[in-house]
């Protein structure tokens, strides 16, 4: 496993971590390092599907609802639902 060193943590933050570590295991004591490791792991783990996956699922549900009602819409018609009056529909550029 990799190792990191974190420098210049403010004293009040370090003290708060000590208190949190002591409270983390009632009756036992946890190290500040162990607590920091857990906090970093939990903060960086993905919690559920990403935004793109969620949006794709919404689109599938929408299309399924239309199909169940005997309706259908193409991409142009769906885009028109979200277009403001007078707005041109152009793809985004990432340059």
N, C-alpha and C positions, 0 to 999 in steps of 0.2 A: 504494500500500500504506500501511497505517496505521503509525504510529510510537508506541512507548511508551518511557517512561523508568522505570527501576527504581532507586529510591534505597535507601540504608541497607542495602546488602548487607554482611554481616560480612566483614572482611578475610580470614579464613581461607577463606571460601567463594569470594571473588574470586580468591584465590591458587590454589585448587583448580581453578577454571574456566580459569585461565591455563595450568596444567599440562595439563589435559584438551585444551585447544585446541592446544597445542604437540604433544601426542601424537596428535591426531586425524588429522593428515596426516603420515605418516612421510616425512621428507625435506623437507617443506614446512611452512609455519606457517599456522595458521588463527586468525582473530581471536576474541576472547572474545565479541564481539557475534554473529559468525557461528555460533559454537557455541551460544550462548544461544538464538538464533533456531531452530536445528535442534532443540534440546531442547524448546522450547515447541511447535513444530509437531508433533513426534513424540508429545508427551505429550497433545495435544488431539485428534489424529486417532483416529477410531473404528477399532478393530481387530476386524473381523468383525461378525457380526450382533448386535443387541442382545438383551437378556434375553427380551423379549416374543416376538421372532422365534424364538429358540431353544426357548422353551416351546411355542409353536404347532407347531413341527416335531416335538417330542417327542409332542405330542398326536396329530398326524397319523400318526406311526409306530406309536403304540399302537393307534389305530383300524384301521390297515392290518394290523397283526398279528392283531387280533381278527377282521377280515374274512377273512384268509387261513385262519384256523382255523374259519371258519364260525360265528363268534360275533359278538355285537354288544352294546354297552352304551350306555345313554343317559347324559345328564349327571348325573342323580340317582344312578345306580349307580356312576359313576366318582367322584363326590363322596363317596359312602359309603365307598369304599376308603381315603380319607384322613382320615375323621372319627374322632376319639377317642370311646371309649364315653361316652355321656351328653352329648356336645358338641352344641350347637345349631348348625345351619348357617345363618348369616345373612350377607348381603353386608356388606362393609366400608363404613364411612362415612368420608368425607374432609371433615369440617366442622371 
